[in-house]
Amino acid sequence: MTEILIGFTSALWLGILTSISPCPLASNIAAVSFLSKRITHPALVFISGLAYTLGRMVSYAVLGWIIINSLLSVPQVAQFLQKYMSKALGPLLIVTGLILLEVITLRLPGIALSEKHHNKLAESGAPGAFILGFIFALAFCPISAALFFGSLIPLALNNKAGVLLPFIYGIGTGLPVLIFAVAIALGISSMSHWFHRITKLEYYTRRITGVIFILVGLYYIGIYILKLF
């Protein structure tokens, strides 16, 4: 039970950290703001923001579920992971921590939509907002890719409730976005002020998380590779 609770808490935190990272946060606010400009009624703005958030959540949940089940459905791969996952987790956490600290930098291909497709999806209401969120979630930035592939997936593969963790992660990525959608729907004008405050908060939380990942990674290496403990 403790292992499952730790897994859920970790997945939720990784999702929140992903959502408040500069690249995803900027794209989320831009998307929700864009949707709000195409709709006049505040309630519909909130519904579109909620649909966009659900699209992101479903995207992460489906992608994680496919990856985890694909790996575990092959007996040879499942046996390999069962045997070596604990040993691999240490180095993976250290690399992820170094990426969070920006010691290691990655360049990833992006997913872009034309202005025509943006407008078409925005004008189609909640279904279009859902699709927009689903697509934007797949446009991984280096930080979000490190958190999802380098932390969440290994964590899920090593946890009893593994297939549920991508969904919990998706909820974490959706919470800050939903807050901004509510704020825009209510007409709060100081959005830029809050954006800068969250960006500053993310700077410190990401680095603290990076240091924790490195320390936990060293601990795992000491236990499972060097047999020091």
C-alpha positions, 0 to 999 in steps of 0.5 A: 500500500505504501509503495502504491501511495508513493507512486501516486504522489510521485506521479502527481508531483511529476505531472505538476512540475511538467505543467509549470515548466516554462515551455509547457506552461507558456504553450498551455496559457497561450492555448487557453488564452487563444481559446478564450478569444474565440468564445464570448461566454465565460462558461464556454471558456471554462468548458473549453479550458476543461476540455483542453486539460482533459485532452492533455490528461488523456494523451499522457495516460494513453501514451504511458499505458501503451508504452508500459503494456507494450514492454510488459506484454513481451515475456523476454522484455518483462523478465529483463525489466524485472531483473535489471530495472532496479539497477537501471533506475539509479543512472536514469534518475541521475540523468533526469536530475542533470537535465532538470538542472540543465547540466545536460541539454536536449533538442527534440523535434516539435509538433506544430499546427498551422494557424488554419488548423488552430482556428478550426479546432478553436471554433469547433468548441470543446471537442476541438479544445480536447484535440488541441490539448491531446496534440499539445501534450505530445509536443515534448520539451526537453524537461517534460520528456525527461520527466515523462520518459526518464522518471514516470515510465521507469517509476511505473514499470517498478510499481505495483500500480504502474498502469495507473501512474500515467493517468495520475501524471496526466491529472497533475499536468492538468491542474495548473492549466485548469486553474488558468482556464478558470482565471481567464473565464473569470476575467482576472487581468493579472495573468501575466503577474501570476505567470511570472510568479509561477515561472520563478517558483518552477525555477527553484522547484525544478532544481530541488527536484533535480538534486533529489533525483540525483541523490536518490539515483546515487542511493539506488546505485549504491544499493543495487549496483555497488552493493554498499548497503 
